[in-house]
Amino acid sequence: MQGSDQALVELFDVALMDLDGVVNRGGAAVPHAADVIARAAERGLRTVYVTNNALRPPEAVADRLTGFGVPAQASDVVTSAQAAAHVLAGRLAAGSRVLVLGGRGLREAVTAEGLTPVERADDEPVAVVQGFDPELTYARIAEAAYAIRAGAWWVASNADRTVPTERGIAPGNGSIAALLSAATDQTPLVTGKPEAAMHAESMRRSGARTPIIVGDRLDTDIEAGTRSGTPTLLVFTGVTTPAELFAAPPEHRPTYIADDLRGLLRPATATAAVPTRPAPDVPASVSDGAADGGFAATCGRWTATVVDGTLTWSSEPAGSASEPAGSASEGDDGLDGLRAACAAGWAAADAGVPVQRVAGERPPGCEGLRAPGGRG
């Protein structure tokens, strides 16, 4: 993970920010989100809300956000419905009939692109577009299946299997897509995050030049950043846990991490490679250049070391001379032990010698870490 002496808010012009799990969870705002977004705007960072949820049109999304106390206008919102409709319009003739399996946001986006939304397979749609809608019925899903089996082109706004709500994690659009795929033996073209169509729509509508993607999902927000070469900030207010981050493959590794959106207002502590103790039984050929075969990284006061397949930590006292400047500052978020663990663990995994055991004594933020395929 990268570091910065400046607060992240100073480094970028637009935050391409996910909604569910980042700004809100269902009908409730995430703590600190409204305040951080307002303070970021005062410091020059514009927020554009980029959501895979196709249920609501941008105006309704903006109204909902302002109800949470979050500053937003319709022009600040980019939805997967818009991306899906734009892709459909690029391939279909004007006025083409499209069966909409989704909510108002998807219907309005299809109409805005000059296409004709329909609801029944008997209307002979040339395409089916599917988006999240908690009021879907079996009858509506069946109509989409009939149309797909009759040859309609199937586009899904996103493939998120789950969606965070105030009551917990609920089935998302990807779960409905899996049901339809089982019923039709077809696979949809997906346009939402992490696909290029969604990032292109976000950049086109936001006008961003130096964006940062902010999200809570590794397989959508963070992978979108990896695919597009855009820096990313992962927050832990949604679906991703520290344990899932620790086990992440390269395409799911963020540039920065934070407990919540307050991470935008802080400098980011860098991780750095440090010498490791000898491990003669680990072949040097798989040590990624480390002569002793171990892997280690330091972040703030914490050093994480992987030797003989075991991840351990050591720390310097706060304010010690060996501590990197600023690492124990007032803005420290307590995740430096996790940052160090991820850097060391990822290096070991990439070299083909992943962590097999995790020490019992752990720093804050690492309590739930488990060795991928190992113990503890």
C-alpha positions in Angstrom: 0.0 0.0 0.0 1.2 3.5 -0.8 1.8 6.3 1.6 1.5 10.1 1.5 2.7 12.9 3.7 -0.4 14.8 2.5 -4.0 14.0 3.4 -5.6 12.0 0.5 -8.0 14.8 0.0 -5.1 16.9 -1.3 -4.0 14.4 -3.9 -7.1 14.0 -6.1 -9.8 16.1 -7.8 -12.7 13.7 -7.6 -13.7 10.9 -5.3 -15.6 8.3 -7.4 -17.5 7.1 -4.3 -19.6 4.0 -3.9 -22.8 4.3 -1.9 -24.0 1.1 -0.3 -21.7 0.2 2.5 -19.7 3.5 2.2 -22.1 6.4 2.5 -25.2 4.5 3.6 -26.3 1.1 4.8 -29.8 0.6 3.6 -31.9 3.5 5.0 -29.3 4.7 7.4 -26.2 6.9 6.9 -22.8 5.5 7.7 -21.3 7.4 10.7 -19.0 10.3 9.7 -19.8 10.1 6.0 -21.8 13.3 5.6 -19.3 15.3 7.7 -16.2 14.0 5.8 -17.8 14.6 2.3 -18.6 18.2 3.3 -15.1 18.8 4.7 -13.5 17.2 1.7 -15.4 19.6 -0.6 -14.1 22.6 1.4 -10.6 21.3 0.7 -11.2 20.9 -3.1 -12.2 17.2 -3.4 -15.4 16.9 -5.3 -17.5 13.7 -4.7 -19.3 11.9 -7.5 -21.4 9.0 -6.2 -20.9 5.9 -8.4 -23.3 3.1 -7.5 -23.9 -0.4 -8.9 -27.4 -0.2 -7.5 -29.7 0.5 -10.5 -32.9 0.9 -8.5 -33.2 4.7 -8.3 -32.7 7.4 -10.9 -30.0 10.0 -10.1 -32.5 12.6 -8.8 -34.0 10.1 -6.3 -30.5 9.1 -5.2 -29.5 12.7 -4.6 -32.7 13.4 -2.7 -32.0 10.3 -0.5 -28.5 11.4 0.2 -29.5 14.9 1.2 -32.0 13.3 3.6 -29.0 11.7 5.2 -27.3 15.1 5.4 -24.9 14.3 2.5 -24.4 17.0 0.0 -25.5 15.8 -3.5 -27.2 16.9 -6.7 -28.5 14.6 -9.5 -25.5 15.6 -11.6 -23.2 14.1 -8.9 -24.7 10.6 -9.3 -23.6 7.9 -11.8 -25.6 4.6 -11.7 -25.1 1.2 -13.2 -28.5 1.8 -14.9 -27.0 4.7 -16.9 -24.0 2.6 -17.9 -26.2 -0.3 -19.0 -28.6 1.9 -21.0 -25.6 3.6 -22.7 -24.2 0.2 -23.7 -27.6 -0.9 -25.0 -28.0 2.3 -27.0 -24.6 1.8 -28.6 -25.7 -1.5 -30.1 -29.5 -1.1 -30.7 -31.5 1.0 -33.1 -33.3 4.0 -31.7 -36.7 3.0 -30.2 -35.8 -0.6 -29.8 -37.9 -2.5 -27.3 -36.0 -3.5 -24.1 -37.6 -5.7 -21.4 -36.7 -4.0 -18.1 -36.2 -6.3 -15.1 -35.6 -3.7 -12.5 -36.9 -0.5 -10.9 -37.6 3.0 -11.9 -34.0 4.0 -12.3 -33.4 1.4 -14.9 -36.6 2.2 -16.8 -35.8 6.0 -16.9 -32.2 5.3 -18.0 -33.4 3.2 -20.9 -35.9 5.8 -21.9 -33.3 8.6 -21.7 -31.2 6.7 -24.2 -34.0 6.7 -26.8 -35.1 3.1 -26.2 -38.5 1.7 -25.4 -39.0 -0.2 -22.1 -41.4 -3.1 -22.0 -42.4 -5.7 -19.4 -43.5 -8.8 -21.3 -41.8 -11.3 -23.5 -44.8 -11.1 -25.8 -43.8 -7.6 -26.7 -40.8 -9.2 -28.6 -38.0 -7.2 -27.0 -34.6 -7.4 -28.7 -32.9 -7.1 -25.3 -33.4 -7.7 -21.6 -31.7 -5.4 -19.1 -31.6 -6.5 -15.5 -31.0 -4.4 -12.3 -31.5 -4.6 -8.6 -35.1 -4.3 -7.5 -36.2 -5.6 -4.0 -39.8 -5.8 -5.3 -39.1 -8.3 -8.1 -41.7 -11.1 -8.4 -41.4 -14.5 -9.8 -43.7 -13.5 -12.7 -41.4 -10.7 -13.8 -38.3 -12.9 -13.6 -40.1 -15.5 -15.7 -40.9 -12.9 -18.4 -37.2 -12.1 -18.6 -36.4 -15.8 -18.9 -38.9 -16.3 -21.7 -37.4 -13.3 -23.6 -33.8 -14.5 -23.1 -34.6 -18.0 -24.3 -36.3 -16.4 -27.3 -33.0 -14.8 -28.3 -33.1 -11.4 -26.6 -29.7 -9.9 -25.7 -29.2 -10.0 -21.9 -27.4 -7.1 -20.2 -27.1 -6.9 -16.4 -26.4 -3.6 -14.7 -24.1 -5.3 -12.2 -23.1 -8.7 -10.7 -23.0 -7.9 -7.0 -24.1 -11.1 -5.2 -25.0 -9.2 -2.0 -26.1 -5.8 -0.9 -25.6 -4.3 2.6 -28.7 -3.2 4.4 -29.4 -1.8 7.9 -30.4 -5.4 8.9 -27.4 -7.1 7.4 -26.3 -8.5 4.1 -29.1 -9.3 1.6 -29.1 -10.9 -1.9 -28.0 -8.5 -4.6 -28.5 -8.3 -8.4 -25.8 -11.0 -9.1 -27.9 -13.5 -7.1 -30.9 -12.8 -9.4 -28.6 -13.0 -12.4 -27.4 -16.5 -11.2 -31.0 -17.6 -11.0 -31.7 -16.4 -14.5 -28.5 -18.0 -15.8 -29.5 -21.3 -14.4 -33.0 -21.0 -16.0 -31.8 -19.9 -19.5 -28.3 -21.4 -19.8 -27.1 -17.9 -20.8 -24.7 -15.4 -19.3 -25.3 -11.7 -19.3 -23.1 -8.9 -20.4 -22.3 -7.0 -17.2 -21.8 -3.3 -17.4 -21.4 -2.2 -13.7 -18.3 -2.1 -11.6 -15.6 -3.5 -12.1 -16.3 -3.4 -15.9 -14.8 -0.8 -18.1 -18.2 0.5 -19.2 -19.0 1.7 -15.7 -15.6 3.4 -15.3 -16.0 5.1 -18.7 -19.5 6.3 -17.7 -18.1 7.7 -14.4 -15.3 9.5 -16.1 -17.5 10.9 -18.8 -20.1 12.2 -16.4 -17.7 13.5 -13.7 -15.0 15.0 -15.9 -12.4 13.8 -13.4 -8.7 14.1 -14.2 -7.1 12.7 -11.1 -9.8 10.5 -9.5 -9.7 8.1 -6.5 -12.1 5.3 -6.3 -13.6 4.8 -2.8 -15.5 1.7 -2.0 -16.1 -1.3 0.4 -15.9 -4.2 -2.1 -12.8 -5.8 -3.4 -14.4 -7.4 -6.5 -16.1 -4.3 -7.7 -14.6 -1.0 -6.4 -11.0 -2.1 -5.9 -10.9 -4.3 -9.0 -12.3 -1.4 -11.0 -9.4 0.7 -9.9 -6.9 -2.1 -10.8 -8.3 -2.5 -14.3 -8.4 1.2 -15.0 -5.1 2.1 -13.2 -7.0 4.4 -10.8 -5.9 4.7 -7.1 -8.3 3.2 -4.6 -9.4 3.6 -1.0 -11.0 0.6 0.7 -13.2 1.3 3.8 -14.4 -1.3 6.3 -17.9 0.1 6.7 -19.5 -2.3 4.2 -19.0 -5.9 3.2 -15.2 -6.4 3.2 -13.4 -7.6 6.3 -9.7 -7.3 7.2 -9.4 -11.1 6.8 -10.8 -10.9 3.2 -8.3 -8.1 2.5 -5.4 -10.1 3.8 -6.3 -13.0 1.5 -6.9 -10.8 -1.6 -5.3 -11.6 -4.9 -3.4 -8.8 -6.7 -6.4 -7.4 -8.6 -8.2 -6.9 -5.3 -5.5 -5.0 -3.4 -6.3 -1.4 -2.7 -3.9 1.6 -2.8 -5.1 2.8 0.6 -7.3 1.4 3.5 -9.2 3.1 6.3 -11.8 2.3 8.9 -14.2 4.7 7.3 -14.3 7.9 5.1 -12.2 9.8 7.6 -9.3 8.2 5.9 -9.6 10.8 3.1 -8.7 13.5 5.6 -5.5 11.9 6.9 -2.1 11.2 5.4 -1.5 7.6 4.5 1.3 5.7 6.3 3.5 3.9 3.8 4.6 0.3 4.2 8.3 -0.5 3.5 10.3 -3.7 3.2 12.6 -4.5 6.1 15.3 -7.2 6.7 14.0 -10.5 7.9 15.6 -13.1 10.2 17.2 -16.2 8.6 15.0 -19.0 7.4 17.4 -21.5 5.9 14.7 -24.1 5.2 12.8 -21.8 2.8 14.4 -22.1 -0.7 15.9 -18.8 -1.8 14.4 -19.4 -5.3 10.9 -18.5 -3.9 12.0 -15.7 -1.6 11.3 -12.9 -4.1 14.9 -11.7 -3.8 15.1 -12.0 0.0 18.4 -13.8 0.7 17.0 -15.5 3.9 13.7 -16.5 2.3 11.5 -14.4 4.7 9.1 -11.6 4.0 8.5 -8.5 6.1 7.1 -5.0 6.0 6.9 -2.2 8.4 4.2 0.4 8.8 4.3 3.0 11.5 5.3 1.2 14.7 4.4 -2.2 13.5 6.6 -4.8 11.6 5.0 -7.9 10.2 7.2 -10.8 9.3 6.4 -14.1 7.5 9.0 -16.8 8.1 8.5 -20.5 7.7 4.9 -19.8 6.8 4.1 -18.0 10.1 3.0 -14.4 10.3 4.1 -12.5 13.4 4.3 -8.9 14.5 6.7 -6.8 16.5 6.4 -3.1 17.5 8.4 -0.1 18.6 7.2 2.0 21.5 5.2 5.1 20.4 7.5 8.0 19.7 10.7 5.8 19.4 13.6 7.1 17.3 13.1 4.2 14.8 9.5 5.1 14.2 8.8 6.7 10.8 7.9 10.3 11.0 4.2 10.9 11.4 3.3 7.3 11.9 2.1 7.8 15.4 0.5 11.1 14.7 -2.8 12.2 16.2 -4.5 11.1 13.0 -3.3 7.5 13.2 -6.2 5.2 12.6 -4.9 2.1 14.3 -4.6 0.0 11.1 -0.8 0.1 10.6 -0.5 -3.5 11.9 -3.0 -4.6 9.3 -1.2 -2.7 6.5 2.1 -4.3 7.5 0.5 -7.7 7.6 -1.0 -7.3 4.2 2.2 -6.2 2.6 4.2 -9.0 4.1 1.5 -11.6 3.5 0.9 -10.5 -0.1 4.6 -10.7 -0.9 4.8 -14.2 0.5 1.7 -15.3 -1.4 3.0 -13.8 -4.7 6.2 -15.7 -4.3 4.3 -19.0 -3.9 4.8 -19.5 -0.1 1.6 -18.1 1.4 1.0 -17.7 5.1 0.0 -21.0 6.9 -0.2 -19.7 10.5 -1.0 -16.4 12.2 0.4 -15.6 15.6 -2.0 -15.4 18.5 -0.7 -12.0 19.7 -2.0 -9.4 17.2 -2.2 -5.7 16.8 -5.4 -3.7 16.5 -7.3 -4.4 13.3 -5.8 -7.9 12.9 -7.9 -9.9 15.4 -9.9 -11.7 12.7 -7.0 -12.5 10.3 -6.8 -16.1 9.2 -4.1 -17.8 7.1 -5.5 -18.5 3.6 -5.7 -22.3 3.6 -3.9 -22.6 6.9 -4.6 -22.3 10.6 -5.2 -19.4 13.0 
